[in-house]
Amino acid sequence: MNIDILNRIFNEIECAKKILIVSHVNPDGDTLGTMCALKLYIGDKADTLVQTSASAGIPDTYKFLPEINLSKNLDNVENIYDLVIAVDVASIDRIVQKARVIFDNAKTTINIDHHKTNNGYGKLNWVIGDASSAGEVLYNIFKTKNIPVTKDMAECLYVSILTDTGGFRYENTKPETLETAAQLIKLGADNSDLAKKCYNNKPKNMILFQSEIISKTQFLFDDKVAIASITQKDYDKFDAKNEYTEGIAETLRTIKSVEVSAVLKENDNGCTKVSLRSDNIDVCEIVKKFNGGGHIRAAGCTIKKPLKIAEELLVCEIEKCLNL
């Protein structure tokens, strides 16, 4: 642990006049929980940016997080920050367009993350590749610097860890992960209530949307590979938000025969967003072919091709990886 970098990070936070904390695009519980916890620590001179449009808004599941209702979006954020902190942002291309301009123009940039593929794109980088989540990384930062963690901060950090470990089911759940979760519960995080809010609070049309997508899944190579492709028509049919795709790849991965599950999402710009999951295969190696990244068992990328072509390219790479 390079304590000098950590000291420099806190010095920059203390000296900065205006700070922007940035989530990654298509935000999940880890990036949002970490963002809110950091905002609670820094206070009023920090703004948070959820990288969505005003119309898309904050994902419904996480609207209960403290301070999240004060977040900026891509339509109303301004280029007024001397320090930008990215949390749980695996690569610079996960900061898009207007937010990227603000990031590039900032006097100082800080990158706090847990993805092994993170190449350290900030001026100051704190990347712990074997941590379960960015939330766990931030909690250990607070602990190292003897910073008191309030009940609200503890709940934000607990959500980060809970959701990025799949409810403590994924292999990134290590003894220290559970120890951190226990400490956060002692600090006031209501584990039962937070689990209900994150997992048992889904709108009806989300379940119907996911059911339809799963029913159309292609199973290839003796059911070793599950491919779910989502078109704009699918979104329109159920008035579905982008966040409604969360959990589909994980559900397909639970099928006994499936070694790799993939969800492909059609974008308006002619590109295709891909999420991969596996219990046994290093899917990060697959997405690297498309300049993607993530973790060994959970990774993603954007293929700059229409849905059908992207599907063919992805299947080819999966086949190579499985040595079929």
Salt bridges, closest charged atoms under 4 A:
ASP28 OD1 - HIS24 NE2 3.18
ASP30 OD2 - HIS114 NE2 3.25
ASP47 OD2 - LYS18 NZ 3.57
ASP60 OD1 - LYS63 NZ 3.05
ASP60 OD2 - LYS241 NZ 2.97
ASP88 OD2 - HIS24 NE2 3.24
ASP88 OD1 - HIS114 NE2 3.08
ASP88 OD1 - HIS115 ND1 3.87
ASP104 OD2 - ARG100 NE 3.07
ASP113 OD1 - HIS115 ND1 2.73
GLU155 OE2 - LYS151 NZ 3.41
ASP164 OD2 - HIS114 NE2 3.17
GLU171 OE2 - ARG297 NE 3.05
ASP193 OD2 - LYS197 NZ 3.06
GLU212 OE2 - LYS237 NZ 2.90
ASP234 OD1 - LYS216 NZ 2.68
GLU250 OE2 - ARG277 NE 2.79
ASP279 OD1 - ARG253 NE 3.76
GLU285 OE2 - LYS288 NZ 3.08
GLU317 OE2 - LYS320 NZ 3.41
